[in-house]
Amino acid sequence: AIIYVNLHGMMKQFMDVPALWRSNKVDMVVWLATFIFTVLLNPDMGLAASIGFSMLTVIFRTQLPKYSLLGQVPDTDIYRPLEDYNQVRQVPGILIFRSSATLYFANAEMYLDALREKSGINITKILSAKKKLEAKRKKLEEENAKKAKKAAKEAAKNNTADTKGEPEGTEQKAITFIEMDPEPDPSLPRAIILDLSPVNFLDTVGVKTLRRIWTDYGEIGVKVVLACCQTGVVDNLQAGGFFNDKVTKSCLFSSIHDAVLHCLSSGTQSQDEENKFTHF
């Protein structure tokens, strides 16, 4: 009778299992694990083991966040995932990327992969091709400089030797140029907005990941801005050395809509300047 009275409350808690299964399966697994650890071990060891198990579930869930592209509800400043809502529309030329979990060392690489997959931009391939083109350009410049120097020496030698005769015409050799700044690829977005509203802290790896995104995409002409940063996240960026002479706090925006308006206005201004200097 004494054992029954002591275990009566715990046995009644089994009625919570169906409700936990319907509401949150992870919480149900934690409950079952706590029960098993407590029965197999003593209560103190069982509770300690259940706390460790619940912490592992939190880490596991941060390893599997949901990555999504956001679109705008027409005529509003509301932005929702494109795959979850039919009425939202993607802002032309702008990608809005959001992760459902915070950004830290355990999921930083997955964050990069998800951004690459969602945007459809193979940044590694584009940067590799750009580096090869740059190396080829430098090589041709060195070859052309050597040819020009050699031609100048030969011309000076001929002019010295034939002072009385008619000057010989020097043959001009064609110099090959490689255009390094072509027209922007229309398939690339104008800007990428990183929605950091779910992020409540950033470690060193997270700061480096954001810096890498800003640098890599900036090299191919895609502007990267951050939106909805909490005060603690801004402090983490400041302490982690994210900001410098090139990356200033002007890339931070309090809302997604403010970031979208800024990117749209920047694109309009750049087009106006281009038209101003290219049309006569």
Beta strands, then each sheet from edge to edge (+ up, - down):
strand 1: 67-72
strand 2: 79-81
strand 3: 94-99
strand 4: 191-195
strand 5: 223-227
strand 6: 252-253
sheet 1: 2+ 1- 3+ 4+ 5+ 6+
end
